[in-house]
Amino acid sequence: MSRYLKEAYQAMEAYVPGEQPRDMAYLKLNTNESPFPPAPAVVAALQKQDVEQLRLYSDPTGRPLKEKLAALYGVKVENIFLSNGSDDILNFAFMAFSGEKGAVFPDITYGFYPVFARLHQVPYAEAPLKEDFSLDYRDYCGVDRLVVIANPNAPTGMTIPVGQIEEILKSNPDSVVLIDEAYVDFGGQSCYPLIADYDNLLVVRTYSKSRCMAGARLGYAIGAAGLIEDLEKLKFSTNPYNINRLTMKLGEMTVDAEAYYQEKCAEIIAVRQWTAKRLEALGFTVLPSSANFLFAKSGRIGGETLYLELKKRGILVRHFSKPRIQDFNRITIGTAEQMELLVQTIQTILTGGNL
């Protein structure tokens, strides 16, 4: 750290991404990436002229992609905001929509929420999840502050019904309610239709998970025109060309290949269910998941020990050291073959294989 960094940032703890080691070839089940490539039509979309046009700035309005997304969801173009990954939208939301009371989000959720709050010096409260790790929507009713909820939640994979989200919206008419739907396509229910009735709802989506494009960095928000206009103002005040030309084109082609992605989501859901049953047969506690991952703990081996033993054998899962969840590991759902290998490896570990 240099002596020039502002004092307010010196003690700040940054977000820690999932590890990306290069010392050997790993089966990566730690960062919730898709095991599948983008749709064939998306892969084939880029032409030589697209690469040649990298000398030109991208379209700062992203109008063609907005039109496709608006048509997909049955909303207007002015209800869509595009970003360089959904984290950009979260950043802007904490910057713009947290009032004097600040923000509130669960105590066990996406680790970037408290980071963004500290970055923008936003006071925040963490509402504890219940003993079974479910979320009590009443903790967010009438709080009169920015509400941020991942639905499905990460790392638990659990959801709350749209009706409860509507109760939160009704009870906080003067505050923004942000619903982070990064994983909604794997079994959750989207609340975006509620934007027709609530101008304080901001729904955040990403291409990183169900759309198999984590490396392309593309996210979007669906919300009332006023909220989208606010986000556009921040974008044009920081980085108007925030999405590169190639990503923009791939994003458009992805919308056209919706059937492919729904098929892949169905495959992941089926493999998730199979994996959960196999883990439960091995004595694991597995939380009910509507995401592309499982949150599970064994009664026979500690969470960190299992993580380390799997890593030694070339399989990465995500372990969190937070006391309440330190016995759990978050396991991304891969292909059927990959999950079979995971289960077999865990069986070996549990039976004392080279522990």
Secondary structure, 3 states (H helix, E strand, C coil): CCCCCCHHHHCCCCCCCCCCCCCCCCEECCCCCCCCCCCHHHHCCCCHHHHHHHHCCCCCCCHHHHHHHHHHHCCCHHHEEEECCHHHHHHHHHHHCCECCEEEEECCCCCHHHHHHHHCCCCEEEECCCCCCCCCHHHHCCCCCEEEEECCCCCCCCCCCHHHHHHHHHHCCCCCEEEECCCHHHCCCCCHHHHHCCCCEEEEEECCCCCCCHHHCCEEEEECHHHHHHHHHHHHHHCCCCCCHHHHHHHHHHHHCHHHHHHHHHHHHHHHHHHHHHHHHCCEEECCCCCCEEEEEECCCCHHHHHHHHHHCCEECEECCCHHHCCEEEEECCCHHHHHHHHHHHHHHHCCCCC
